[in-house]
Amino acid sequence: MGRIYLCLFPLWNVVSRRYLARFCRTLSTSNVGIGHFALCPRERVETTFTPRRKLTQRCNSSFCTAVTMAESHDKEESTKAKRQPSNYTGQAGPSKRAKVDSSKDKSRHNYKHKVFEPTRKTVGFDQVMFNETSSYIENGLRKVQPYFFTFEAFAKGRWLGRTVMDIFSSEFRAHPPEHYEKAIKLGRLLLNGECVKLDTVLKDNDFMQNTVHRHEPPVVADPVQIVEETDDLVVINKPASMPVHPCGGYRHNSVIFVLGKEHGFQNLHPIHRLDRLTSGILIFAKNLETKHRLDAQIKGREVKKVYLARVEGEFPEKAECDKPIFAVKHKLGVCRVCPEGKPAKTTFERVSFDGKSSVVRCFPETGRMHQIRVHLQYLGHPIVNDPLYNSTAWGANRGKGGIDSTSMNDVLGKLVTEETERQGKGGDSSPSPGDHSARTVSSETEHAPSEQSTDLDPKDSDEGSKVKGQGATVDPICDECRVSRRDPTPKELVMYLHALSYEGEGWSYETPPPEWASEGWVED
């Protein structure tokens, strides 16, 4: 019997704690009297398990708690009955708290759906985005009319507990504090759909919107040529100076926007990418199946790629560079040869030499960032007009043979200085390394424009000068509207690097060589 008891003891422990109190509450709501309800379970507990006093005390304690809860429940019901009016029908109505908060909760929920969600809820690009502004051709350049654009973002973790002014002054240093004060007065800075103050402290889930006046840098006016189109692919010849995707200060002057707005191609999937300054073959897939198939070929190094470049000096007939490439900082877009870098290999063949520069055919076997440009620099033959890797910031030898990490810090500082001076002279207006002028409240990628952007267009003011082009908008607090810059020439926006052809299993695409790669070409 002792063994049987020991086996049943744990079972009773569970049953008594889990079900006894619930059983007592059930009886309390029935017609059974409190006295009867209290007596029956107590007798069963004490009669059945008298050998264990400790167990009996535990059960009695649980039982008494249940009785107390039942009595409290009855008292509460009787108290409620006394508070009900004489015409009470027995239906439960809203509590006082519910009456107070009902309208507030209702507006809060409606507000959340309208404001706390990004204004753009679809993936890809559509006609609404294409209609934000228009473009025009002037002096061999493709230009975009200035337009209003709203950046949207939820408060990041590092922003919580900080004021709006602290965030803009430390992370978005494009303008002085006075600019943001004017933006607040014009309703450009919104927090959860309402005007914000600079001393407002951000909390979790706060939603910020910042409407800015955008002036996109110009690009060369060369058209985006369609090399071939099939049911699965679109192959183009990308002009130099035009980025593939919206980035930095570029949006409408990007390949994706031009293909969508002028050629009707939407939701394309790029198979590979080219640097903004690089021209040549660019392949897009129309569906994910084709993209995955070609991606596998590229990752498996089954695609043969051929580039053309015009480099400094007399290049050897054949050369090879297999030095690893290290990205100094991805945001800066600067790379160098470094033992800690990723494996990379490029072979080269000289095509021609005119006494000053050589046209070289490049065969990259890997696809590292700036691979051809970095390997040519390492070999001592940088691209003739490469603004980054043929800069004096790398020293008298232009980085030939590589540089160490200590010298790299000085190089970065000089590159920033050179780019600042170039922008001041009105040259290539692309963002310099470390430049935050193109950033406002946004995540890593830009969001679509807010519907409020058209409502926030200010009237023309004397504070802002007129902008070239018909139908251009003028913003009284926009610095670019008051600055007159010299337009870069098309020559300044072209780098002598061209993707000539891509060939894979069952397919091959090629573009005509650029003018600067032809024999007898003379630089102006």
C-alpha positions in Angstrom: 0.0 0.0 0.0 2.9 2.4 0.7 4.3 1.9 -2.8 0.8 2.5 -4.3 0.4 5.7 -2.2 3.8 7.0 -3.3 2.9 6.4 -6.9 -0.4 8.2 -6.6 0.9 11.1 -4.5 2.3 13.1 -7.5 -0.9 12.6 -9.4 -3.0 14.0 -6.6 -0.6 16.9 -6.2 -1.3 18.0 -9.8 -5.0 17.4 -9.7 -5.5 19.3 -6.5 -3.6 22.4 -7.6 -4.9 22.6 -11.2 -8.6 21.4 -11.0 -9.8 21.9 -7.4 -10.0 25.7 -7.5 -11.7 25.6 -10.9 -14.2 23.0 -9.6 -15.1 25.1 -6.6 -15.7 28.2 -8.7 -18.0 26.2 -11.0 -20.0 25.1 -8.0 -20.2 28.6 -6.7 -22.1 29.8 -9.8 -24.6 27.0 -9.6 -27.6 26.7 -7.3 -25.7 24.7 -4.7 -25.4 26.6 -1.4 -22.1 27.8 0.0 -22.4 25.6 3.0 -22.9 22.4 1.0 -20.3 23.5 -1.6 -17.7 24.0 1.2 -18.5 20.8 3.1 -18.5 18.2 0.3 -15.0 18.7 -1.1 -13.5 19.2 2.4 -14.8 15.9 3.6 -13.5 14.1 0.5 -10.0 15.5 0.9 -9.7 14.7 4.7 -11.3 11.3 4.6 -9.4 10.0 1.6 -5.9 11.2 2.5 -5.6 11.4 6.3 -2.2 9.6 6.4 -0.3 12.7 5.1 -0.9 15.8 7.3 1.3 18.0 5.1 -0.7 17.0 2.0 -4.0 17.6 3.8 -2.9 21.1 4.9 -1.9 21.9 1.3 -5.3 20.8 0.0 -7.1 22.6 2.7 -5.2 25.8 1.8 -6.1 25.5 -1.9 -9.7 24.7 -1.0 -10.0 27.7 1.3 -8.5 30.0 -1.4 -11.2 28.7 -3.8 -13.9 29.4 -1.2 -12.7 32.9 -0.6 -12.6 33.6 -4.3 -16.2 32.3 -4.7 -17.4 34.5 -1.8 -15.6 37.6 -3.3 -17.3 36.8 -6.6 -20.7 36.8 -5.0 -20.1 40.0 -3.1 -18.9 41.7 -6.3 -22.0 40.5 -8.2 -24.3 41.8 -5.4 -22.5 45.2 -5.4 -22.9 45.5 -9.1 -26.6 44.8 -8.8 -27.0 47.6 -6.3 -25.2 50.1 -8.7 -27.4 49.2 -11.6 -30.3 51.6 -12.4 -33.9 50.5 -12.0 -34.3 50.0 -15.7 -31.2 47.8 -16.0 -31.8 45.1 -18.6 -29.0 42.8 -17.7 -26.8 43.7 -20.7 -23.3 44.8 -20.0 -22.4 48.3 -21.2 -19.1 50.0 -21.7 -17.1 50.9 -18.6 -16.2 54.4 -17.7 -12.7 53.9 -19.0 -14.0 52.5 -22.2 -16.2 55.6 -22.7 -13.3 57.9 -22.1 -10.9 56.1 -24.3 -13.2 54.9 -27.1 -12.9 58.0 -29.3 -9.2 58.3 -28.6 -8.5 54.6 -29.4 -10.6 54.9 -32.5 -8.7 57.9 -33.8 -5.4 56.3 -32.9 -6.1 53.2 -34.8 -7.3 55.1 -37.9 -4.3 57.4 -37.6 -1.9 54.4 -37.5 -3.2 53.0 -40.8 -2.9 56.4 -42.5 0.3 57.8 -41.1 2.4 55.2 -39.4 2.7 53.1 -42.5 5.0 54.1 -45.4 3.1 55.8 -48.1 4.3 53.3 -50.7 3.0 49.8 -50.2 3.9 48.2 -53.5 7.2 46.6 -54.6 9.1 47.9 -57.6 8.6 51.0 -59.7 5.4 52.3 -61.3 4.0 55.3 -63.2 3.3 57.2 -60.0 7.0 57.4 -59.3 7.8 58.2 -62.9 5.5 61.1 -62.9 7.2 62.9 -60.0 9.1 65.1 -62.4 10.3 65.4 -66.0 13.7 65.4 -67.8 15.1 67.4 -70.7 18.3 67.6 -72.8 20.6 70.6 -72.6 24.2 71.0 -73.8 24.6 67.3 -74.3 23.4 66.5 -70.8 20.3 64.8 -69.5 18.8 66.9 -66.7 15.9 66.5 -64.3 13.6 69.2 -63.2 14.0 69.8 -59.4 11.1 68.2 -57.4 9.9 67.6 -53.9 10.5 64.2 -52.4 9.6 62.8 -49.0 12.0 60.4 -47.1 10.2 58.2 -44.6 11.6 56.0 -41.8 10.7 54.5 -38.5 12.9 55.6 -35.6 16.1 53.5 -35.5 17.2 52.0 -32.2 20.1 54.4 -31.9 17.7 57.4 -32.2 15.5 56.5 -29.3 15.8 58.9 -26.3 17.5 61.5 -28.5 16.0 64.8 -29.7 15.3 65.5 -33.4 17.9 68.2 -33.4 20.5 65.9 -32.0 19.8 63.3 -34.7 19.9 65.8 -37.6 23.0 67.6 -36.4 24.9 64.4 -35.9 23.8 62.0 -38.6 22.2 64.3 -41.3 24.7 67.2 -41.5 23.7 68.4 -44.9 22.3 71.7 -43.5 22.8 73.9 -40.4 20.2 73.9 -37.6 18.6 77.1 -39.0 17.5 75.1 -42.1 15.6 72.5 -40.1 13.9 75.3 -38.1 12.6 76.7 -41.4 11.6 73.2 -42.5 9.5 72.7 -39.4 7.7 76.0 -40.0 6.9 74.9 -43.5 5.6 71.6 -42.3 8.5 69.6 -44.0 9.4 67.6 -40.9 6.7 65.5 -39.5 6.6 63.0 -36.6 3.7 60.6 -36.7 1.9 62.8 -39.2 2.2 66.0 -37.1 4.6 68.9 -37.1 7.6 68.2 -34.9 9.8 70.4 -32.7 13.6 70.2 -32.6 13.6 69.3 -28.9 11.1 66.4 -29.3 12.5 63.2 -28.0 12.0 60.2 -30.2 10.3 57.1 -28.9 10.0 53.5 -30.1 7.9 53.2 -33.3 7.9 56.9 -34.1 7.5 57.5 -37.8 9.4 60.4 -39.4 8.9 62.1 -42.7 11.2 64.7 -44.2 10.3 66.5 -47.4 13.2 67.9 -49.4 13.8 69.7 -52.7 15.9 67.4 -54.8 18.3 68.5 -57.5 19.6 65.5 -59.4 23.1 65.7 -60.9 23.1 65.6 -64.8 24.3 62.6 -66.8 25.3 62.3 -70.4 22.5 62.6 -72.9 23.4 59.3 -74.7 20.3 57.2 -75.0 19.8 53.8 -73.2 20.0 51.6 -76.3 18.1 48.3 -76.4 20.6 45.7 -77.7 18.1 42.8 -77.6 14.8 41.9 -76.0 13.3 38.4 -75.6 10.5 37.0 -73.6 12.8 36.6 -70.6 15.6 39.2 -71.0 16.2 42.8 -71.8 19.8 43.6 -72.8 20.9 47.3 -73.1 24.0 49.4 -73.8 24.3 51.6 -70.6 25.7 55.1 -71.1 28.5 56.2 -68.9 27.7 58.4 -65.8 24.2 56.9 -65.3 23.8 54.6 -62.2 21.8 51.3 -62.6 19.6 51.9 -59.5 18.5 55.1 -57.7 21.4 55.9 -55.3 22.8 59.0 -53.6 21.5 62.0 -55.5 20.3 60.0 -58.5 16.8 58.8 -59.0 15.2 59.7 -62.3 18.6 59.8 -63.9 19.1 56.1 -63.4 18.8 53.2 -65.8 15.8 51.6 -64.0 13.8 54.8 -64.2 14.7 55.5 -67.8 13.7 51.9 -68.8 10.5 52.2 -67.0 9.4 55.7 -68.0 10.7 55.7 -71.6 10.6 52.1 -72.6 7.8 50.7 -70.5 9.9 48.0 -68.7 8.9 47.6 -65.0 10.0 45.3 -62.3 13.2 44.2 -64.1 15.8 42.1 -62.2 19.4 43.0 -62.9 21.7 40.1 -63.6 24.9 42.1 -62.9 25.8 45.7 -62.3 28.2 48.2 -63.7 29.8 51.2 -62.0 28.1 54.5 -62.6 31.0 55.8 -64.8 31.2 52.5 -66.7 29.4 52.0 -70.0 28.4 48.9 -71.9 26.4 45.7 -71.7 23.8 45.4 -69.0 21.4 42.4 -68.7 18.0 42.4 -67.0 15.7 39.4 -66.4 12.0 39.8 -66.8 11.2 37.0 -64.4 12.7 35.4 -61.3 13.2 32.0 -63.0 15.5 33.6 -65.6 17.3 35.6 -63.0 18.1 32.6 -60.8 19.3 30.6 -63.8 21.7 33.4 -64.9 22.7 34.2 -61.4 23.8 30.5 -61.0 26.0 30.8 -64.1 27.6 34.0 -62.9 28.3 32.6 -59.4 29.7 29.5 -60.9 32.0 31.6 -63.0 30.6 30.2 -66.2 30.1 33.6 -67.8 32.9 35.0 -69.9 33.1 38.8 -69.6 35.2 41.1 -71.8 35.8 44.8 -71.1 37.7 47.5 -72.9 39.8 50.2 -71.1 42.2 53.0 -72.2 45.1 53.1 -69.7 48.1 55.2 -69.1 51.4 54.3 -70.8 52.4 51.4 -72.9 50.7 48.3 -71.5 52.4 44.8 -71.9 51.0 42.6 -74.7 49.7 40.3 -72.0 49.4 40.6 -68.2 47.7 39.0 -65.3 46.8 40.2 -61.8 45.5 37.9 -59.1 45.9 40.2 -56.0 43.0 40.1 -53.5 40.9 43.2 -53.3 39.7 44.8 -50.0 36.9 47.3 -49.7 38.3 50.0 -47.5 34.7 51.2 -46.7 31.7 50.2 -48.7 30.0 53.5 -48.1 33.0 55.4 -49.4 33.3 53.1 -52.5 37.1 52.9 -52.3 39.0 49.6 -52.7 42.7 48.6 -52.7 44.9 45.5 -53.0 45.3 43.9 -49.6 46.2 40.5 -48.3 43.1 40.5 -46.2 40.9 41.1 -49.2 38.8 38.7 -51.3 40.4 36.6 -54.0 40.3 38.3 -57.4 41.9 37.6 -60.8 42.0 39.5 -64.1 43.9 38.9 -67.3 44.7 41.6 -69.8 45.6 41.8 -73.5 46.8 45.0 -75.2 44.9 46.0 -78.3 46.7 49.2 -79.4 49.2 51.8 -78.2 49.2 55.4 -79.6 52.4 56.6 -77.9 50.7 57.9 -74.8 47.9 55.5 -73.8 46.9 51.9 -74.5 43.6 50.2 -75.3 43.4 47.0 -73.3 41.0 44.1 -73.4 40.2 42.9 -69.8 39.0 39.5 -68.8 37.8 39.5 -65.2 37.4 35.9 -63.8 35.9 37.2 -60.6 33.5 40.0 -59.9 34.9 42.1 -57.1 34.0 45.7 -56.6 36.1 48.0 -58.9 38.2 44.9 -59.8 39.5 46.0 -63.2 40.2 49.6 -62.0 42.1 48.4 -58.9 44.2 45.8 -60.7 45.1 48.2 -63.5 46.2 50.7 -60.8 48.2 48.1 -59.1 50.0 47.2 -62.3 50.9 50.9 -62.8 48.6 51.5 -65.7 45.4 53.2 -64.3 42.6 54.2 -66.6 43.4 57.5 -68.2 40.5 59.5 -66.8 39.6 57.5 -63.7 38.8 60.2 -61.1 39.3 57.8 -58.2 42.2 55.4 -58.9 44.2 57.8 -61.2 44.2 60.6 -58.6 47.3 62.3 -57.2 45.9 61.4 -53.8 47.5 58.0 -54.2 51.0 59.5 -54.5 53.4 60.1 -57.4 53.1 56.5 -58.6 49.3 56.6 -58.5 49.2 53.6 -56.1 51.4 51.3 -58.3 52.3 48.2 -56.3 49.7 48.9 -53.6 49.9 51.0 -50.4 49.7 50.1 -46.7 46.8 50.7 -44.4 48.6 53.6 -42.7 49.0 55.5 -45.9 45.4 54.7 -46.9 44.0 57.1 -44.2 45.9 60.0 -45.8 44.6 58.9 -49.3 41.0 59.0 -48.1 41.4 62.5 -46.7 43.0 63.8 -49.9 40.3 62.1 -52.1 37.6 63.9 -50.1 39.4 67.2 -50.5 39.8 66.7 -54.2 36.1 65.9 -54.7 35.1 68.9 -52.6 37.2 71.2 -54.8 35.8 69.5 -58.0 32.2 70.2 -56.8 33.1 73.8 -56.0 34.3 74.3 -59.5 31.1 72.8 -60.9 32.5 69.5 -62.1 31.0 66.1 -61.5 28.4 66.7 -58.9 28.3 63.2 -57.6 28.5 62.7 -53.9 32.0 62.6 -52.6 33.2 59.9 -50.2 31.7 60.6 -46.8 29.3 63.2 -48.2 26.0 63.3 -46.5 24.3 65.9 -48.7 22.2 63.3 -50.4 20.9 61.8 -47.2 18.0 62.8 -45.0 15.6 60.7 -43.0 15.8 57.4 -44.8 16.9 53.8 -44.4 19.6 52.2 -46.5 17.4 52.4 -49.5 15.2 55.3 -50.6 11.5 55.1 -50.2 8.9 56.3 -52.6 7.6 59.9 -52.5 4.9 60.8 -50.1 1.6 61.9 -51.4 2.1 65.0 -49.3 5.0 66.2 -51.4 2.8 68.0 -53.9 0.9 69.7 -51.2 4.1 71.0 -49.6 5.3 72.8 -52.7 5.9 76.4 -51.6 5.1 79.4 -53.8 8.0 81.0 -55.6 9.9 83.3 -53.2 12.5 86.0 -53.7 14.7 84.0 -51.4 15.1 81.3 -54.1 16.5 82.0 -57.6 14.9 80.6 -60.7 15.9 77.2 -61.9 16.6 76.4 -65.6 14.0 74.5 -67.5 10.3 74.9 -68.0 8.0 74.1 -65.1 10.8 74.0 -62.6 9.9 74.4 -58.9 11.7 76.8 -56.6 12.1 76.2 -52.9 12.8 79.2 -50.6 14.8 77.1 -48.1 16.7 75.0 -50.7 20.4 75.8 -50.9 20.8 74.4 -54.4 18.1 76.8 -55.7 20.3 79.7 -54.7 23.6 78.3 -56.0 24.7 78.7 -59.6 26.9 75.8 -60.7 28.8 75.3 -63.9 27.4 72.2 -65.8 30.0 69.5 -66.3 30.9 68.7 -69.9 29.9 65.3 -71.3 33.6 64.4 -71.5 34.0 65.0 -67.8 31.3 62.4 -67.1 32.7 59.6 -69.2 35.4 57.1 -67.9 37.2 55.0 -70.4 35.9 51.6 -69.2 33.3 49.7 -71.3 31.7 46.3 -70.8 32.1 44.9 -74.3 30.4 41.5 -74.1 28.9 38.8 -71.8 28.7 35.2 -72.9 27.2 32.2 -71.1 25.8 28.8 -71.8 23.5 29.2 -74.7 23.6 33.0 -75.0 26.0 35.8 -76.0 25.5 39.6 -76.1 27.9 42.2 -77.4 27.9 46.0 -77.8 29.8 48.1 -80.3 33.1 49.4 -79.0 33.0 53.1 -77.8 34.6 55.8 -79.8 37.6 56.3 -77.5 38.6 52.6 -78.1 39.0 53.0 -81.9 42.4 53.2 -83.6 43.5 56.7 -84.5 41.2 58.3 -81.9 42.7 61.5 -80.6 41.6 63.0 -77.2 40.2 66.5 -77.5 
